């Protein structure tokens, strides 16, 4: 069951990130984030309402863990925005693998707070950092093409740091006390409310997506919601390493979709960087 859930999460996330690029470029980052979070929020709400095993731990958890869940949700929201911004200006096959390096951040934070770091994880961190540096390298002759000059790398790195920090907070402190679904619900609801607040203050447009973009926006939102749910249920089996490694394949799936369907072209150096990142992500999750 853990293998099935891990693979399913990877497939759902991989396709979702592919669809998110079209939604983001058509709607902008905040509008896309707002409507993209709605399906997941509905999915998590249904789980909490109709499945007591998901609801009871959250209701019994001390208020401090609700506060940490809100903090992780805020960080995740900023990370979502950064990833969407990266997808708008950069290539899918470049941005998504860099975002997937969030595992390095989570691992470092875990070690700093007392968790033992195995040798494969240490090697994975080194490869991931090297991969990010290689993919961000630029050549003057290629800087006119955003898909060959590392466009979106900064946003992708910011998203990776944010996702890694939020995952560490949730995995180390929140989910053991609140269960797997409640933190997901808090995160999606917080993203929706923050998007509304920012749109109101900055007078951004939050009109519903046009018909041509609805399949992309609500498609990626729905797939992302189910991916998070599969990941949470997979982790609940206790086989954390297996689920984490398999779910990390999402970046490979998205990169392949971008290369095959969008004809995105990267330099050999950038492909080498992506390979280093993917290998590093796999090693980080080895226990």
N, C-alpha and C positions, 0 to 999 in steps of 0.2 A: 504493500500500500504506500509506503514512504517513497519508493522509486516512482510509482505512478503519479503521485501528487507532485513530486519534484519536477518530473518531466512535463507534466501538464502546466505547472506554474511557469516554466521556462518558455513553453510554446505560447501560452497566453500573453506573457509579457513581451516576448519577441514580436508578435504580430501587433500588439497594442502600441508599442513604441514606433513601429512602422506607420501605423495609422495616425499617431499623434503628430507627426511631422506635417501632414496635410492639414489637420485641424489647426495647428499652431500658426501656420503660414496664412491660413485664411481668416482666422479670428483674432490673432494676436495672443500674447501669453496669458493675460489675466482672464480674458473671455474664454479662452480654451480651457484654462485650469478650472474655471467656475463650472462650466457645463460638463467637463470631463470627470469631475468629482461626484456629480449627482448620482449616476448609476451605482457607483461603489457604496455611497452612503445609504442608498435604498437597500442594497444587498445586505449590508451589515446590520441595518435596522431590522430587517426581516429575521435575520439570524438571532438577534438579541430578544426580539419580541416572542418568537415561537420556539426557541430552544433554551430552556431554563439553565442547562449546563453552561451555556455561554454567558448568561445574564447574572447568575448568582455570585460568581467570584468578583465581578465588577462592583456590585452593590455592597458587598462585604468588605471591599478594600478600603484601607485608611485614606483620608483626604490627601495625604502627601503623595500618594501614587497617582491620584487624579491630576495633581499639579504637574508631576513629571510627565504624565501622558500628554498634557496640554503643551508642555515645553517641547516634547518630541514632535508633536503635531505641528507646532509653529515652525520648527526647523525643517520638517518635511515639506511644508508648504513653500518655504523659500527655495528648497531644493527642486521642487516640482517646477517652480517658475524658472529657475536657472536652467533646468534640463530643456524646458520648452523653448527658452530663448536660444539655447545651443542648437536645437533642432531647426529653428527658423533660419539661422545664418550658416549652419555647418552641414556637413555630410552625415547621413545616418550611420554609415559604416565607420565613421571616425568618432563621432560624438558619443554614441551609445556604449562602445567598449570602454571609453574613458570613464563614463559615469559608472560603469560596472566595477570600477576599481574602488568603490566605497568600502569593499571588504578590507582593504588595507587600513583604512581609518578606524573601522570597528575593531580590528585586531590590535592596533597600537593602543587604543583606549582601554581595551580589555587587559592588555599586558600591564599598562600603567596602574591599573586598579587591582592588580594581584593575580590575574590569570596567567598560567604558564604558557609560554610560546614555544611550540614545537619547531624543529628545524625546517620542515617543509613550509610552515607559515612564514618564518623569517626569510627564507629564500623567495617566497611569493611576494612579500612586501618589496624586496629589493627589485624584483623583476617588474612589478607594477609601477613603481616610481620611475624606473628606467624607461618603461614603455611609454608613460605619459610624456617624458622628456623627448623621446624620439619622435612621437607623433606630433609634438608641438614645434619641432624644428622647421625652419623656413629657409627657402632659397630665394634670393632676390629675383631670379628670372621667373619664378612661379607665383609671385605674390599678387598677380592680377586676377588669379582664379581662386575664389574663396574655398573651393573644395580641395585645393592643393596647397593652401597656405595656413592650414590649421584653424580655419574659421570656426568659432564656437568652442574652442578648447578651453578658454577661460571659464565660460559658463559651465562646461562639462565638469571641470575640476571643482568648481564651487558646488555643483550638485553632488559630486562624489563625496566631498567633505561633509556636506549637510546630511546626506542619506546615511553615511557611515556613523555620524554622531547620533542621529535619531535611532538608528538600529541598535546601537550600543545601549542607549538609554532604555529602549523598550525591552530588549532581550535581557539586560542585566537587572533591571529594577521593576519595570512595569508589568510585563506579561506574566511573570511568575506569581504575581499577586492579583492581577485583574483578569487573567485568562487571555486567549488569543484574539478574540473578536472585538471586545470593547475598545482597546487602543486603536484598532483600525477605524472603528466608527468615529471616535473622537478626532482622529486625524483627518478623515474625509469631511466631517462637519466643520472643523476648524478651517480647512482650506476654502470651503464654500463661503463661510462668514468673512474670512479675510479678503477674499476676492471681491465680495460685495462692498466691504469697507473701502478698499483701495479704489475700486471703480467709482464709488460715491465721492470720495475726496478728490480724486484726480479727474473726475468726470469722464471716465472711460465708458465705452458702449458695452452694455451687457444684454443687448437684444438677442433673442434666440438665433441660433445659427441658421443660415439659409438652407434650403432643402438639399442643395448639392453637397453641403458639408456635414449634414446630420449623421450620415452613416459613419464618417470618420470620427466625429467628435464623440457621439454616444457609443460607437463601436469600441474605440480605444478606452473609454471610461468603463464600459461594461467588462471588457476583457481584463483591464487592470484590477477591477474589483474582485473578480473571480480568481485572478492570479494571486492576489494577497490572501484570499481566503484559502486557496490550495496550499500556499506556503505556511500559513498559520496552522492548518490542520496537519500538514506534513511534519512540522516541528513538534506537534503534540504527540506524535508517535514515539518520540525519544530518539529517533535516528537523525539527529541534527546535521551531522556531517554529510550524509547521503543527500538529504533534501537540499542543503545549501549548495553543494557542488552542482547538482543537476539544475537547480533554478538559475544558477549563474550562466547557464548556456543561453539565456535569453539574449544577451548581447551578440552572441555569434549568430543567432537566428535573425536578428534585426539587421546586422551587418550584411548577411547573405542576401536578405530581401532587398536592401538598398543597392547592393552591387548588381543583383540579377534583374530587378524590375525597374530601377531608376537609372541604371547604367552609370552609377557613380564610379569615378576613377580616382585612385589614390596612388601616390608615388610608392616605389618599392620600399623606401625608408619608412613611410607611414604604415604600410602593411606589416613591416617588421615590428614596429611599435605596437600595433594591434595584437600581433601574435604574442608578444611579450606580456601584454596586459592580460590576455585570455589565459595564458599559462600561469601567470601570477595569481589571478583570481582563483583558479583551480587549486593551486598549492596552498593559498591562504585558508581554504576551507577544509584541507586535509587534517584529520586529527589522529 
